[in-house]
Every structure is written in structure tokens, then in C-alpha cells.
């Protein structure tokens, strides 16, 4: 008897992990970044919908670790490892980080999308997880769905259609 596949949804500032045949999806990636970390042989994957680059910016004592690149990625990696993924086999795919609004100033504060991408790539590099594919930047929102049995990440970009990375 085999299990029916379901699609696990990940919200904004959220994360989850799945094992095949399940898939994992997030919508509404504008300046946010979707980070997929997976172990293909174990057919297991995690997806984080990162909203901001660095938790050091928060004034909250108790904050949502899923919201920030520097906390969500290590947390998700630990969750994957606890559930049987192997650190040497982990790979990553990164999507999002769009600049959703035209900027009138060169202020770094409003460059949230590019800063999110930089923070995500930095966190992955620190954990020695190779980024094997990315679809970042631009000014359009995206929806992504990852299949841990194939390693395929479908990216639907507003007004641009669907690609697989």
C-alpha cells in the first residue's frame, strides 16, 4: 500500500519538511526568499519562506526563527538531520528576492529582496551547503513547488510562466 501524495503548504515566515511522495509549496515570494534544502537519495526536503535577512534587526525578545535567513536555515537543517537527512548530501535551491518597488533613493534599507538573497546565500555557505540552482531578483512574484523524489523545483513567475530548476 502506498501513501497518497499531498502538497504541504508553507506560509510567509514559515518552514516545514517533507518526505516523498509529498511535495512542498510556497506562494507569494516577492522580496521574500524560498529556500529549499534537500537530500535527494533520502527523498527528503525542507522549505523556508524567509522574510527578512537578519534576526539581529528585531527588538522582540521572542521572535519567529522562521522569519529570518540567519535563523531559519540552521533550524531547518537541524530538523532535516534529525529526520534522517545526511549533512554531506544536502543541496539547496534558492528562489525569490525580487525588488518589488521602484526605489527613488539608493537606501540599503529598502533593498529587502537583494539583502534577503545575500543573507540566504551567506547562511548556506556558512553551513557548507552548495546552491545547485537559483532564480532570484527581478521584480515579479513567484510560487514554488518542490518534489523531493526528483529534485525538481517548479517556479511559476507572475506574467512569465513556469520553469523547472
N, C-alpha and C positions, 0 to 999 in steps of 0.2 A: 504494500500500500504506500503510495507516495503522497506527499503533502501538497495541497493546493498552494500555488504561489500567491503571495499578497504583496502589495506595494506599501511599504512603510513610509509615511509622510513625516518630514522633518520641517518644523516651523522656523520662523526667524529667531535667532539666538537660541538654537536648539541643536541637539545632536542625537544620533541613535546608531545602532549597529544591526546588521542583518546577516543571515546565512542563506545561501541558495537553497531552495528556488526563489526565495523572497528577493524583491528588488527594493531600492530605496530612492526617494524622490524629494526634491525641494523646489518650491516656486518662489517667485518674487526676488530673484537675485538682481538687484540694481547695483548699488555701491557695495552691497554685501558680497562675501565670497563663499562659494560652496567648495568645501574641501572633502574629497573622497580619499580615504586611505584603505588599502585592501591587501589581502593575501590571496592571490588567485588560486593557488593549489588547495588551500583550505576553503575556498569559495565563500569568503567572509569579507565584509566591508563595513566601514563606518562612514557617516556623512555628518559634517558640521556645517551649519549655516552661520558663519561668522559675521557679526555686525560691525564690530569696531576693532582697531588694531591692538590696543594695549590696555590691560586692566589697571595699570598704574594711573590712568586718567580718571578713574572713578573715585568718588568721595564716599561711596557706600561701604560700610563695614562688611556686610554680607551681600555679595554680588553674584550674579548669574555667571558661572565659569564658562558656560557655553557661548556667551556673547562676544568674547574677546579671543583674538588669534593666539595670544601668548598663553592662554589657559585652556581653551577648548581643545587644541591639538594634542598637547600632552595627556590631557584627560582621556580623549578618545583613543589614543594609542594604548594607554594602560588598560582601558576597557576591552579593546581588541585582544591584547595579550592575555588578559585574564580568561578570555573566552576561547583561547586556543590558537590565535594567530601567532606567527613567528616573526620576531623583530627583523631578522635578516631578509625576510621575504616581502616586507611591506613596501608598497609603492603608492604614489599619490597622483591624483589628477585635481587640477585647480581651475575653477570657473567663476567668473563674475568680476567684481571690482570696476564696474562701469563708472564713468563720470556722468552722472545723471543730469547735472545742471550746468549751464554755461556760467563760467566764473568771470566776474568783472575785475577781480583782483588776483594777484598771484599768491594769496594767502594759502599756506600749507594746511590750515585747519579745515578748509572746505574740500581739500583733495582726499576725501574719505575713501573712495574706491581704490585709487592707486596706493594709498597708505595701507589699506587692508591687504592688498596683494603683496606688497613688500613685507608686511608683518607675517603673513601666512608662509611665504617662501623662506623667510628667516627662521621661523619656528620649525619648519620641515628640515631645513639644512642643519639646524642645531641637533635634531633627532636622527640625522643621517638617513632620512627617507627621501629617495630620489623622486623627483617630479617627472613623470613619463609623458604627461600631456597637459596642456593648459589652453584655455580660451578666456582671455582676460582683457579688460579695458573696453574701449568703445564707449557708446552712450546709449546702449539698448539693454533692456532687462532680459533675463534668461530663466528658463526652467530646466532642471537637470534630472535625469533618472539613470541610476547605475545598476547594472546586472552583475553580481559577484560571480556568477557561473561562467561568464565570458570575458569580464573585464571591460565591457563596452559601456561608455558613458554617452548617453544621448543628450544633446544640448539643443534646446529649442530657443531661438533668439527672436525677440519681438521684431516683426517686419523683415526677418531674414531667413526664416525656415529652420530646418532641423539638420544637424550634423552629428556624427558619431566620432568621439575621440577616445 
